[in-house]
Amino acid sequence: MSLYDVGRVVVTAFFKLFFRVKISGKENIPEESERFLICANHKSYLDPPLVGACFPFEIGFMAKEELFKNKLFGGLIKKLGAFPIKRGKSDFGALRTAISLVSGGKHIVIFPEGGRSHNNSLKKGKTGAAMVAVKSKAKILPVGIGGKYRIFGKINVNIGKPIDLSGYFDKKISSDELQGITDVLMSELSKLSGIPLKLKN
């Protein structure tokens, strides 16, 4: 059993013990052999392991670079498929890494809000996830997380239908088109999570 498999068992047991998690829409998960990017809203530090536990195969994560400063923890999450991104700026190196991974058949999670949302609303999405999906010729699988992370609280994870972006493949795409894709994605995440979308940051 791999380290990732062990981690999945531990995480699944943790959520079963401390929360009431309901996962809907597993039938919308594409086959592992298909190329797709997972995008979820971001409520809590617990979102990455929760999303990971929903999938029957290994997935990776784009995570803020601060999490890698602790060598022990950073090394662990790196082995579990995480890679760093600099928040608050355009980190083209991280985006290129994501495009390379998805193009190579890996499945990764990007939180398009660029950080955790507060005040019971979703942030306006950033266009990096849309760019990664288009450049790697992948669908976007939206995952909405609703409910509250409190002991024995109910958490709803709703997996939506993949968003087909094939009309944009092999074409020069404008910033307005990337923003349009992002707006569609965020609208879908709002519906799936039950959390209203904040139109301005």
N, C-alpha and C positions, 0 to 999 in steps of 0.2 A: 504494500500500500504506500502510495507516494505521500509526501508532506502535504500536498494540496488535498488529497483524499482524507487524511487525518484531520486537517483543518476543517473540512466540510462537515465531518461527523461531529466535531466539537461545537462548531457554530450552530448546526442544526439542533443539537441537544440544548444549547444555551437558549435559543429562541423558543423552543418548546417548553422549557422550564420556566422562563420568566415572562413570556408574552403569549398572547393569543394571536397567532399569525394565520391569516387567511390568504392563500395565493390563488388568484384566478387568471385564466387565460393561458395556461401552460400549453394548450393546443396551438397557440400562435407562435411558439418558439420554432424557428426553422431547424432543419436538419443540421447537425454539426458540420457537415461538409459544405454548407452554404456560407456565403460571405455576408456578414452582417455586423453592424455596430450597435451596441446596447446603450441607450440613453435613458437616464432616470432623473427625476427631481431629487433634490438633496435636502433632507430635513435634519439629519443627525450623523454623527461619526459612525453610527451603527449601520448606515445605509450600505456601504460596500460589502460587508460580510452577509447582510441580509439578501442583497441582490445575488451575490455569489451562490448562496444556498438554494436559490430557485432554479438553478441550471444543473443538468445532469452531466455536464462536461466542464472542463477548466475554462475560466475566463480571467482576464487581467484587468487592471485598473490604471487610469491616469490619476495620480494623487499629488497633492501639493508637496513641494520640495522640502518643506519644514519637517515632514514626517520621516525624512531620511537622515536627519541630522544625528539622531540617536543610532549609533552603529548597530546595536543589537536589534532594535525594532525595525530600523531601515533595512537591515539585511534580511530579516524575516519576511517583511512584506514584499521585498524584491523577489525572493524565492517563490512567493505566492502569486507572482505575476504583476506586481505594481511597478510603475515607473514614474519619475518625477516630472512635474510641470511648475513653472514659475507663475504664481498668481499675480494678477494686477497688471500684466503686460503680455504682449504677444510672444509666446515662446514657440518659435518656429521649429526649434530642434525637437521639442516634445511632440509637436504636430507631425513632423516628418517621421518620428519613431512610431507614432500611432498609425500613420498611413502605411508604413512598411509592415507593421505587425498584422494589420487587417488584410492587406494585400497578400500576405503570406499565409492566410487562413486562420489566424488567431482571432479570438473573440474578446473584445475589451469593452469596458464600461467607461463612458464619459458623462459627467454631470454638466450639462450645458449651461446651468446657471453660474458656473465658475466658483461656487462656494455654497455654503448652507443658506437656505432661505429662512427668513424670520418674519414676524408679524403676520403669520397665517396667510401669506401670499407667496407665489412663486416670483422669482426675479425674472427680468427680461433675459432671454437666452443669448449667449454669445455664439458666434458663428463657427467656432473651431470644429465642433462636432459635425456640422454640415459639410465643412471642407474635407474633413477626414473621410466621411462617407462617400462623397462624390469622387475624390481623388483615388480612393481605393476600390471604387466601383462596388459599393456595398449598400445594402438596405439599412434602414434604421429601425431598430426594434425599440419602441417606447415602453417604459416601465414606470407606472405611477405608484408612489408610496403614500398612503394616507394613514390617519390615526395618530396616536401619541405614544412615544417611547416612555412609558411608565410601567412599573412592575405590574404584571398581569393585565396590562392595557392591550387593547385590540389594535393590531397593525394589519392594514389591507395592502396587499401587493397585487396590482392589476397589470397584467402583461397585454399590451395592445397588439393590433395587427401590424406587421412590418410596413414601413413607408417605402414605396418603390421610387427610387431616384434615377432610374435608368435613362430617363429623358435628358439628364444632364451629363451623362458619361461621355468622355472623349470630346467635350466641348469646352470652350473658354467660358468660365462662369463669372458673372459680375458679383460685386459685393452686395448689390441689391437682391440678386437671386439667392445668394447665400442667406441673407437676412430673411427672405421670404420663406425658404425651407425651414429656417430656425423658428420663425413665427408659427408655422404649421406644427412643428414638433412641440413647441411649448404649449400650444392650444390643446394638443392631444394629451400631453402630460397633465395639464390642468384637469381635463375631463377624467383621466384615469385615476388621478390622485384625489379628486374632489376638492382641490385647493385652487382658489381664484388666482389669475395671473396678474401680476403687477406690471403695467405696461411700461413704466419708467423706473430705472434704478434709483 
